[in-house]
C-alpha cells in the first residue's frame, strides 16, 4: 500500500470518527460504528499481510548485539553536532562490512550513539566492539636526526619538535627499535579517499589512495625529504617507517606491518572511515539467536495462556455479554499489532510483556460497563435504555483511569532507553486500542443486537459480596498497618544497599552461558577463582542457564576460564551485558526523574479532573504502593534493572487506575446529593465498586500470572513485581486513598462535598 493510499484511508477513518461523535441519531451511530470497525480491522490486517510490513523483532528476540558508544571530547568545545554526525556516518560504514540487514545506528543525546547489529555470535561481537572503538587516527611524520642513546642518557638535548617512538621494523624482528619522530605530522589520514588490503611476498599490507590535495601534499613532502624515513603512525603507534625513494607517488602509499588477512581488512576499513575523536563503549548487550528464539516461544506461550485465561473467565462470568467482550478483546489485539506494523515499531521482550499486561487491563473497561449495566437492569430499565445508561455513566471512569495510565506510559517512553521503550509503546497503543474496542466496538455490537437482533435481556454471574463493609471505619488500623509495611520496606531496602541494584544501575558484566552438559555453581566458582562474582541458575523456557554477574570487563576472562576448565561440556555464551558505572548512574537518575514526573503528571491531572484532596489521596496511595512493592522485591533478593523501572511505573499506573474508579463513584454520589455524611457516601461508593475491583484485579492477575510462569527468566522479576503491585494497589485504593481524601479535607477545613458541588456549579455556569 502506497503512502498516499495509507494517508487517504487514515483521513477517511478520522472523518468517520468525527461524524460518529457528532451525530445523535442512533441508526447513524450504529452504521458508522460498524463501518469504522470494519475499516480499522481490514486496515490492520492489510498491514500484517506483506512480509515487508511484519513487525520487526528486537535484538532480545532475534539475537544480536547492542552497543552504546560515547564520544570522548578532546577539547574544551566538547562534542559538536558535526562531530556527532561524522561519527555516526563512520560507524555506519564500519558496520556495513558485517553484511547485516537493517542495523540501527542513531545518535542518543549530544554525545552518544546507539548501534544495534542483529545476528552476531560471541566472536563477531568481540570483533565488532574492537572495530567500533578504533579511532584510526593516521599520521605521516618525518623521522628526525639525533642519537637516541645519548638523549636517553642525558648526554644530548633532544630537539623539542621531536619525540621518541618505538616500533618493530618487520615480522622477523624480535626486538623493537626506537626512532625520533616529528611531533607535528606532515600529513594526516583526513586525506585518505580509499584504503584496501593486499597481499605480496612480504605478506599482508594496506594500500592507500589519497585525494587530490593529499596527493599534492605527499609529493611535496617526498621531494623535500627524498632518501629519508617517514614514520606512518596509527593511533599514536608507529606501524612502519619506510624510506621515501621517489619524489612522486601519484597519491598512493602502502602500509606494511605484522598483519594477517583480517587485521589488514579491518585496518583498511578503519583508515577509510577514521573517527575524529576517541570513543568509549559504555554499554554492551548481547543475546544469542538461540536465547532470542527461546524468549519468543516463552513470550508467545505467556501471551496465549494469559489471553485464554482472561477470555475463559470473561465468558464464564458475563456469558453472552462476555462473548461480545471477548470479540472486542480480539479486535484490541489486532489493532495493537497492526498499529505496530504500520508505524514500523520494533517488538521487544518487554514489549511482549506490555501486550500481555494490556490484555488484563483491557477487560477493565468492559467490567466497568457491565457492572453499571447490572445496576441499570436492577432498576427495572429495558436492555436498550440500560445499555445507554451503563456506557454514559462508565465513560468518565474509563477515560480518567486510562488517561492516568497513559501519562505514566508516555513519561516512561520519554525517559526510558533501549528495550523498555518497547514496553511503553505497546502499553500506549494497547490503552488506545482498548478504549476503542470497549467504548465503540462493543457499544456498536450491542446496538445492532438490540435494535436488529432481537436481544431483550442478558444474564450474568454475580459473585460480588452483598454485605456492606465499613472500610473507612478501619482506616486507623489500616494506617498503622501501612506505616509498618512502609517502614519495613525502607529498612529492608536500606539493609541490602548496593545489592538492590543490577548492572543497569551500578555497572558491571552479566554473562549467560549454556552447555551441552550441566555445570554446577560450585564447579563454576572453582574454575573462575573469583569470590566477588555472583553465580546462579536461571530458567529460560525449558532450559537452565548459568549466569555470572561480575565487575565490568571481566566476562571474556570468565568465559575463557570456563571453556578451558570444561572443554568437553560444550560451553557457549548466549547473552552478554556490559554497563559502565557512568551510564548506570544516568539510568538511575533518569528512572527517578521518570517516577517523579509521573507522580507530578498524575497529581496535576487528578486535581484538574477531581479536587486537590482526591489528587493528594491518589499520590499518597501511589507512593505507598511503589515503596512496599520495592520492599517486597528487595526482601526476595530481586535486583532493580531498566525493565523493573517499567514495572514500577506500571504499578503506579495500575494503582491510579484502580483509585480513579473509586473516586469517580465517590464524586458521583457527592454530586447527586445523596443523603448521609461524606464518610458514609465514601463507604457506599467503595462497596458499590468492590465487585469491579475484585474482577479487574483478578483478570489482570490471570494475564500477569501467565507471564510469571511462562514468560522466562528475563521477565520473571518484572511480572513478580507487577503481581505484588496489583495486590498492594487494590488494598491501597480502598484503605489508603479514600481515608487520605477524608483526612485532607478535614485538615483543610473544607468539606469534600462542598468542593465537588462548587466545581460542578462552575462547570454548569
C-alpha angles and dihedrals in degrees: 000000000000121000090247092056091045090051092048093050091047091051091049091051090050091052091049090051091052092047091048094055093040098054124079098190109112094211092050092047089050093054095040091051091051093047092048092050093048093045094050094044093048091046092052092046090051090053091056099046105072112072090227091061098048115120114275116235121230122237091261088062103039101028128251142114135281122201125190106202126194122202111226112220117229098189138042090258089070123201112342124201088251092055091049093049091048091050092050091052093046092050091047091056092047092051091050090071089070090063094225121157120245101349114192112235114165139149116254112201120317103318110018136084126200115214120187119182120181125215102022119146123213095272094047090048091058091047092048091050092053093046094048092052095049110110094192094204102177122196134176110208130173119243111242133217126257145098107270094193092055091044092052090045090052093243094115132037115236120229105255090226089064134072132192117248131179126218142159109240096207144357090260093055112103094183128061120233128216124224137177112243131188110253092218111063120230090217136004134214091254087093095056107115098174137011129183139168122250138179128218139149091295092053132248122350142158124250119208131204117198128207119250094270092047092048091052093048093046093051090047091054090045092053092050095045105032111157094022130105122261118200117220106209124193118189091340096311125107107234097173140356110200125180116249101239098171138039094219123054100162094231094302131118137166132218119205126184145123094315133149123200097274095042090053092049093046091048091049090051092048094047091050089052108031122178118232093213133031118261133212125205105225099175134024124181119181129180125179119231088244093057090043091054090048089051091052091051092047092047094048091047091050092047095048092044093049092046092048093049094048093046092047092050093047092050092046096048103037099027111192093007086050089056090057089048091050091053088048090050090052089050089049092057092045091052091047095051093040091052091050090052093046094051092040094238119173117240113224132179092261085048089060087051088053091053092049091048089048089056090059096042094044090068089059093078091050091048091052091050095045094047088052088047090054090054093048092050091049087057088063098253123149117258094254093050091042092053092051091049093046094053093043094049095042095048099082093048092047093047096046094043093050093042092058091048088048090054091058092045093052093047090048090052091048096049102029127090135204122000094350087076086065089060091050091049095051092043091051094047090043092055092051093045093048092053090052094047095044101040103032109021100042092043091051090047092052091047090056093044094049099039100037107010099056095238107165106164143007133204128209137180115258114201097151115124112267094201119096110234123206095226096163090050087067094049095110093051089045091049092054090046093049093047090052091049092048093047092048092048092052091047093050092047091049093048093054092047113166091008089075091069127075126210091279088073108026098032128236141114131300116194122185117191135186125200138191089227123037122260119201123224090244092053092048093049092050091050098050096039094208116125092189094063114097111223124187144146121254125187118228110182106309093339130091113213131188117237128198123197110193145147119301115284096013101102096086090055091047091050093049091049091051093048090048093048095045107029092158097051097080096235115191129172111236099174137019128179127181122181125178119226092242094057089043090058090049090051090052092048092047091049093053090047090050092051093045094048090047091055092046091049092050092045090052095045096046091047089051094048099035129006134293092258089058091047091052091050091050094050094045089051090048093052089045091054096045095048095047093045090052090048093053091044090052091046092058091048099256124161123224114238137165090269088054090056086060089051093050093050090046089053088051090051093046092047091052091045091057094043094049092056091056092044091051091055091046090051091049092053092048093048095050091055097236114182121259139060122301089254092053092048091049091051091049092050093049090051092047091054095039093097091051091047092053094044096047092046089048096051092046090048089053094054096041090044089058088051090052095050100037106020097087134238096300094061100033095092090043094053093041091056092049092048089054090044093054092053094044092043092053090051094047094048089061105030104028113027099048096044090050089054090052094046093045093054091049092049091049090048093232125114116239088220091057092048092052094046093047091051091048090050090052091051092051095043 
